[in-house]
Structures are given as structure tokens and as C-alpha cells.
Amino acid sequence: MYLQLCFSAHAQVFSVESFLESILSNHPAVLAARAETQAARFEVVGAWQQMLPELQATTAKPTNRDPKQVTQPKSTLAVEQKLWAGNKLTATVEAAEMAEKSAQAKLNEAKLNIALVAVEALQAFRSAVERLRVNEQTTLRLSRFESLMARRVEAEVSAPIDATLVRSRMLQAQVDQSNAQTAKRVAISRLEQLNLGGPAVAWESLNAQSLGGAINVPLPLDEKQAWDALQSRIDAHPSVVRYSADAQVARARQDVLSADRFPVVYARLERNRYDNTGFSTQDGVTVGYVGMRFTPGAGYASYSQAVAAAERAQSAQQQAESSRREITNQLRQDLEEWRSATARLVDYRSAVKNAALVSESYERQFIVGRLSWQQTLDAVREHGQVSMSLADTEASLWAASYRLRLRSGDYDLLAQGDAR
């Protein structure tokens, strides 16, 4: 109890939301995805600008030295406006807009994946520090037992093997302590790598209470209703949105390529200036006309490219369906883990309380000679194991609640860091 109070008293104030915001504001994967989103937005502007009139300016120096034979214009200034392009311009705009939607979904997907990795690392950290706390309490109690048994062996009240037994249990506790310390260092290393470029965090001063309890998951109590509520949010998952948008991009690009099979009708206004002094039009002439241009490409390649775009659209649609199934499986696992951890938590808390009472009772009964030394140490070990199981369950419930909120899109962490 004294150790637990000391841990709580010296716990650093820590906000999981602020920590995730720091990661999402500085992680290279998020910054790269954000740059791609910005590029996609400019491509949308460029697609719309293709509908505006096109300005052309050309100049040439004829190689023929005889001015009487020069009939080519020396310079041309023209304005051309496409009147009909077989739906190519609108399809280009649609492709750009869908590409922007895909890029935004990819940004959200990167944020989600990094946030999930951070939650996993925080879960490992939380579990490790709680295991360390339990091991410290167990080691402290075994140290007291070791001193007690040393006196009893010296007084020839107990056999020397009893002192060997308690030392063996001390070594086991030290191994558990070393494993928990290693797990803590690994978790801190992962968290620091994720938070490179962000404010430093004094991880050694944090404990489980610093991370807070499990956040509220607003799901119905009925399991079927809860699952139906989660399934209704799958289509809004960034991965599903991204692949669905990619399929729409491919279909729009198919329309763009298919439009090359048709001619382009355009209106053109141009002014030509000639270099021949014998021409009456040497000072320039302005001409306006409506024309038609047909460029299907070498070997009618636009048709093959359109077929390829249709296949890519089909592939992206299948990827969206595959992603939908994978997310369904992940949500099912998170829901089951959250419900299971919630149920186990009550049982483990009761088990820890009962194991503490049994351990104290066995110690008193050993002193009066009613129970053996091994039974007493077994009760101490059982109390420690149940306490560590409780720590793991609390960490599991904590992480499951964050994963459910993140994967279901019901948590606003994905919007963090967008202002930078």
C-alpha cells in the first residue's frame, strides 16, 4: 500500500491525447501523406483550369534566304477554347477530385495506423510498469521472509532447506523483475522513436495511473446491437474510403482515355505576322475559325490504355472489399477483447483481494505451526501472479477501448495535428 501511494504521489501529469497529437504532427509518414494531399488539391485546380481558354505564342526564323519565297508566318499569337472533347475535360476533373479524396483518406489511414502503433506501445509500457510495481511488492515481502527464515534456521527452528526455498523464490522474482524492466525499456524506446521531433516525455516518472483509465466506448449493452453499430461505420474507415476512391479514379481515367477516340472541336482566334516585305499582310492578320482535331495515338493506343484503366478500377474495388473484410475482423477482435477484459477485470480484482487475504492468513498460520513454509510461499507467489494478471487485463482493456474508438471513427484523434 505504501509503495502504491508513493507511485501515485510522484506520477507525472500525462495526456494521451496530447502525446498522440505530438506524434501525428511530426511523424514522417503523416507529413508525407499530408504533402500528397496538398499536391492532389493543386491537381484539382489544374484540372479545372484546363477548361479555360489556352494561350499560344510561337515564333520562327525561316531558313530560306529569299524573302519572296517566305510564306510562313514569323510569329503567331493565338487563343484556343475547346468546345467539345468527348467528356475528357469533365472526366479529368472527376479523376483529380477522386484522387484528392483518396489522398485525404490515405492521410487519415496513416494517422490511424500510427495512432494504433502508439496505443500498442503505451499498452506495453503500462503493463510493464504495473508488473514492476507488483514485483517490487513481492520482492519486498520475500526479503522480509528471507530474514525471518534466516533467524529460524539459525535458531534451529526450521530446516536449512526452507532458507534455500525462499532464496529460490527470490531469484524467480528477480527474473520477473528483469523481464518487466526489459519490456519497459523496449516500450519506451518505441514511444521515443514515434515521438521524434516532439516534446520530451519523462517516461521513468510515469506509471499506469498517469495514462488514465479506459476511455468510454459508447456501444449498446446488447452484443448484437453493439456489433451492428460498429459494422455501420466500416464504410467510413480510411482504408475502405481510399480504395473506393482509387476505383473511382481509375474509372474516371478510363473515361479520359476513352475520350481520345473522338475528335476535339475547338474555336481558335490567332494573329499572324509575316517576315516577307512583299506581302501586303506583313503587319499582321487576325483570323478566327472553328476547327476539329483528332489524335488517337500511335496504334490506337488510347483504347488499350482505357481497357487497362478499367482493370485497375476492378482491382481497386476488390482491394476495397478485402480491406472491408480485414477491418471487420479487426473490429470483431477489438470488441471481443474489450468485452472479455471488462468481464475479467471484476474477477481479477476480487481474486487479488482474496489472494492477499489468503497470503496473510497463511503467514500467520505458519508462524503458529499450522501450515508449511512451502504453502506460505506458494500463497505469496499466487498473489503476485494474480496481481500481474490484473495489471495485464487493465492494460488490455485500456488499449482495446482506444482501438475501438479509433477504428470505428468515433474518436477525433485523426483530426489532431492538421493545423501544422
Steps between C-alpha positions, in 0.01 A plus 500: 500500500787737583671435167178552308438833672856613421456415134176698481643798685796536263315425176562751224201668340466337157237538230460216252317732261780759507761231451319359197456852364876552530568177311249577226648847456859385454504145364657481150228268367231753593700792359553312173130413473407861578729623220334254261163640602615853426632388162167334420317825580717692256433233237127564542560871437708409196226273366243780523741744335518274193147617418622858458615641163854404405748771399764408241794705374747376239786657309721362224796609290467372142814337358418614143705811420280611210235727653270458197468128573431532873131440564512363856399738777787632703292510822156388609293596803184289548224430750331160481193375687390136495130475423461122521753232591292188543449551878877502548517826696225413749647152544839655573346720769319200650821296503686782676224544760490127572881496523476778758245295695732199484796709620298634794393147591862388474596778741232387745612141455861594583383685811285207606777243456754710690251571779432125531873429519534765772209350694663156477829640633320684781322176590834320525638786711199500731514124547876507566490773765215324681691171491800681644286637781360154581847344487640767731229424755557125466877540529461720809282238666734214405794699641318521830430126484865432422608687812237317703612160373869582554424562869294182525775291338760657726281415799457147358124545494483441123705283265767663275302389194230751592755782462601355162135496394445867577823593321379307197176697502702821532696408187176432312369842602825662384466331159144630472627844602770491233250391231261779594783755499605384153142525374479850641822611329384356167164678531669831587736461203203446264315799644803728470552395138137578424527839668824616336475874450236539769537617861698268726310281745645391836392137461681381814275718714176363353290212624176332396288764670675769291343355185153513647233233490325346204305761302127468456385295202143608413364162389167336585506238775345243272779322311312480169401866511857595588636304207241646262603848615866425424424346161310810394827697528719270292430678171632824654833337592793680327624181331160423348455864395845504339453187290148602401632840389782329310239296312315820407829659389569204272151517351534875439838448333339233286254766382789737432679244285181391329436862400815489286307286251298808409612824337531828689296794378652838579471871420820686418590866456852574378706792373791428264789727405711425188863573428453555122507870406325418172185387677222746564432314828846554636365711789283213613161345441240376751307183421223326694363152425354179645712189453509130574801300618529119519808340663425136598864423570737253341329169421179628656669462841228689684269199469751265669569756772128536565466122542796505743333777703180291519701207639663727757155620607395139552817428697446802727139396561614153607762656727226707661300183565808324640570798726138499614529135606830557678360797693194296591726234647706759691191664645363160602825419680509839673138466608558150638816608679324804647206293626724221627733739681202679655369171634841375616578825677231447764610142559870586525440784744308263721768234456778742600313603812436138598858394420631777727277380784607138447869593492476696825302218661755238391782709644328516839421127492859415414626696797278297735602177327173413323625532140826418324754749372443394139125563530575847631735584213259350247232736628737795453582389146132453413424849629775644278388307191138602541608863550703492176205347316289787629760747372500338156120499490479869593751582225309282253169671579665843474645425156185327370290805587735729303516261202123471484457877504772549239400225258131583522570865414327618816808674640634832377871418533534474123431873474794583728803669349327626186570862587876450454 
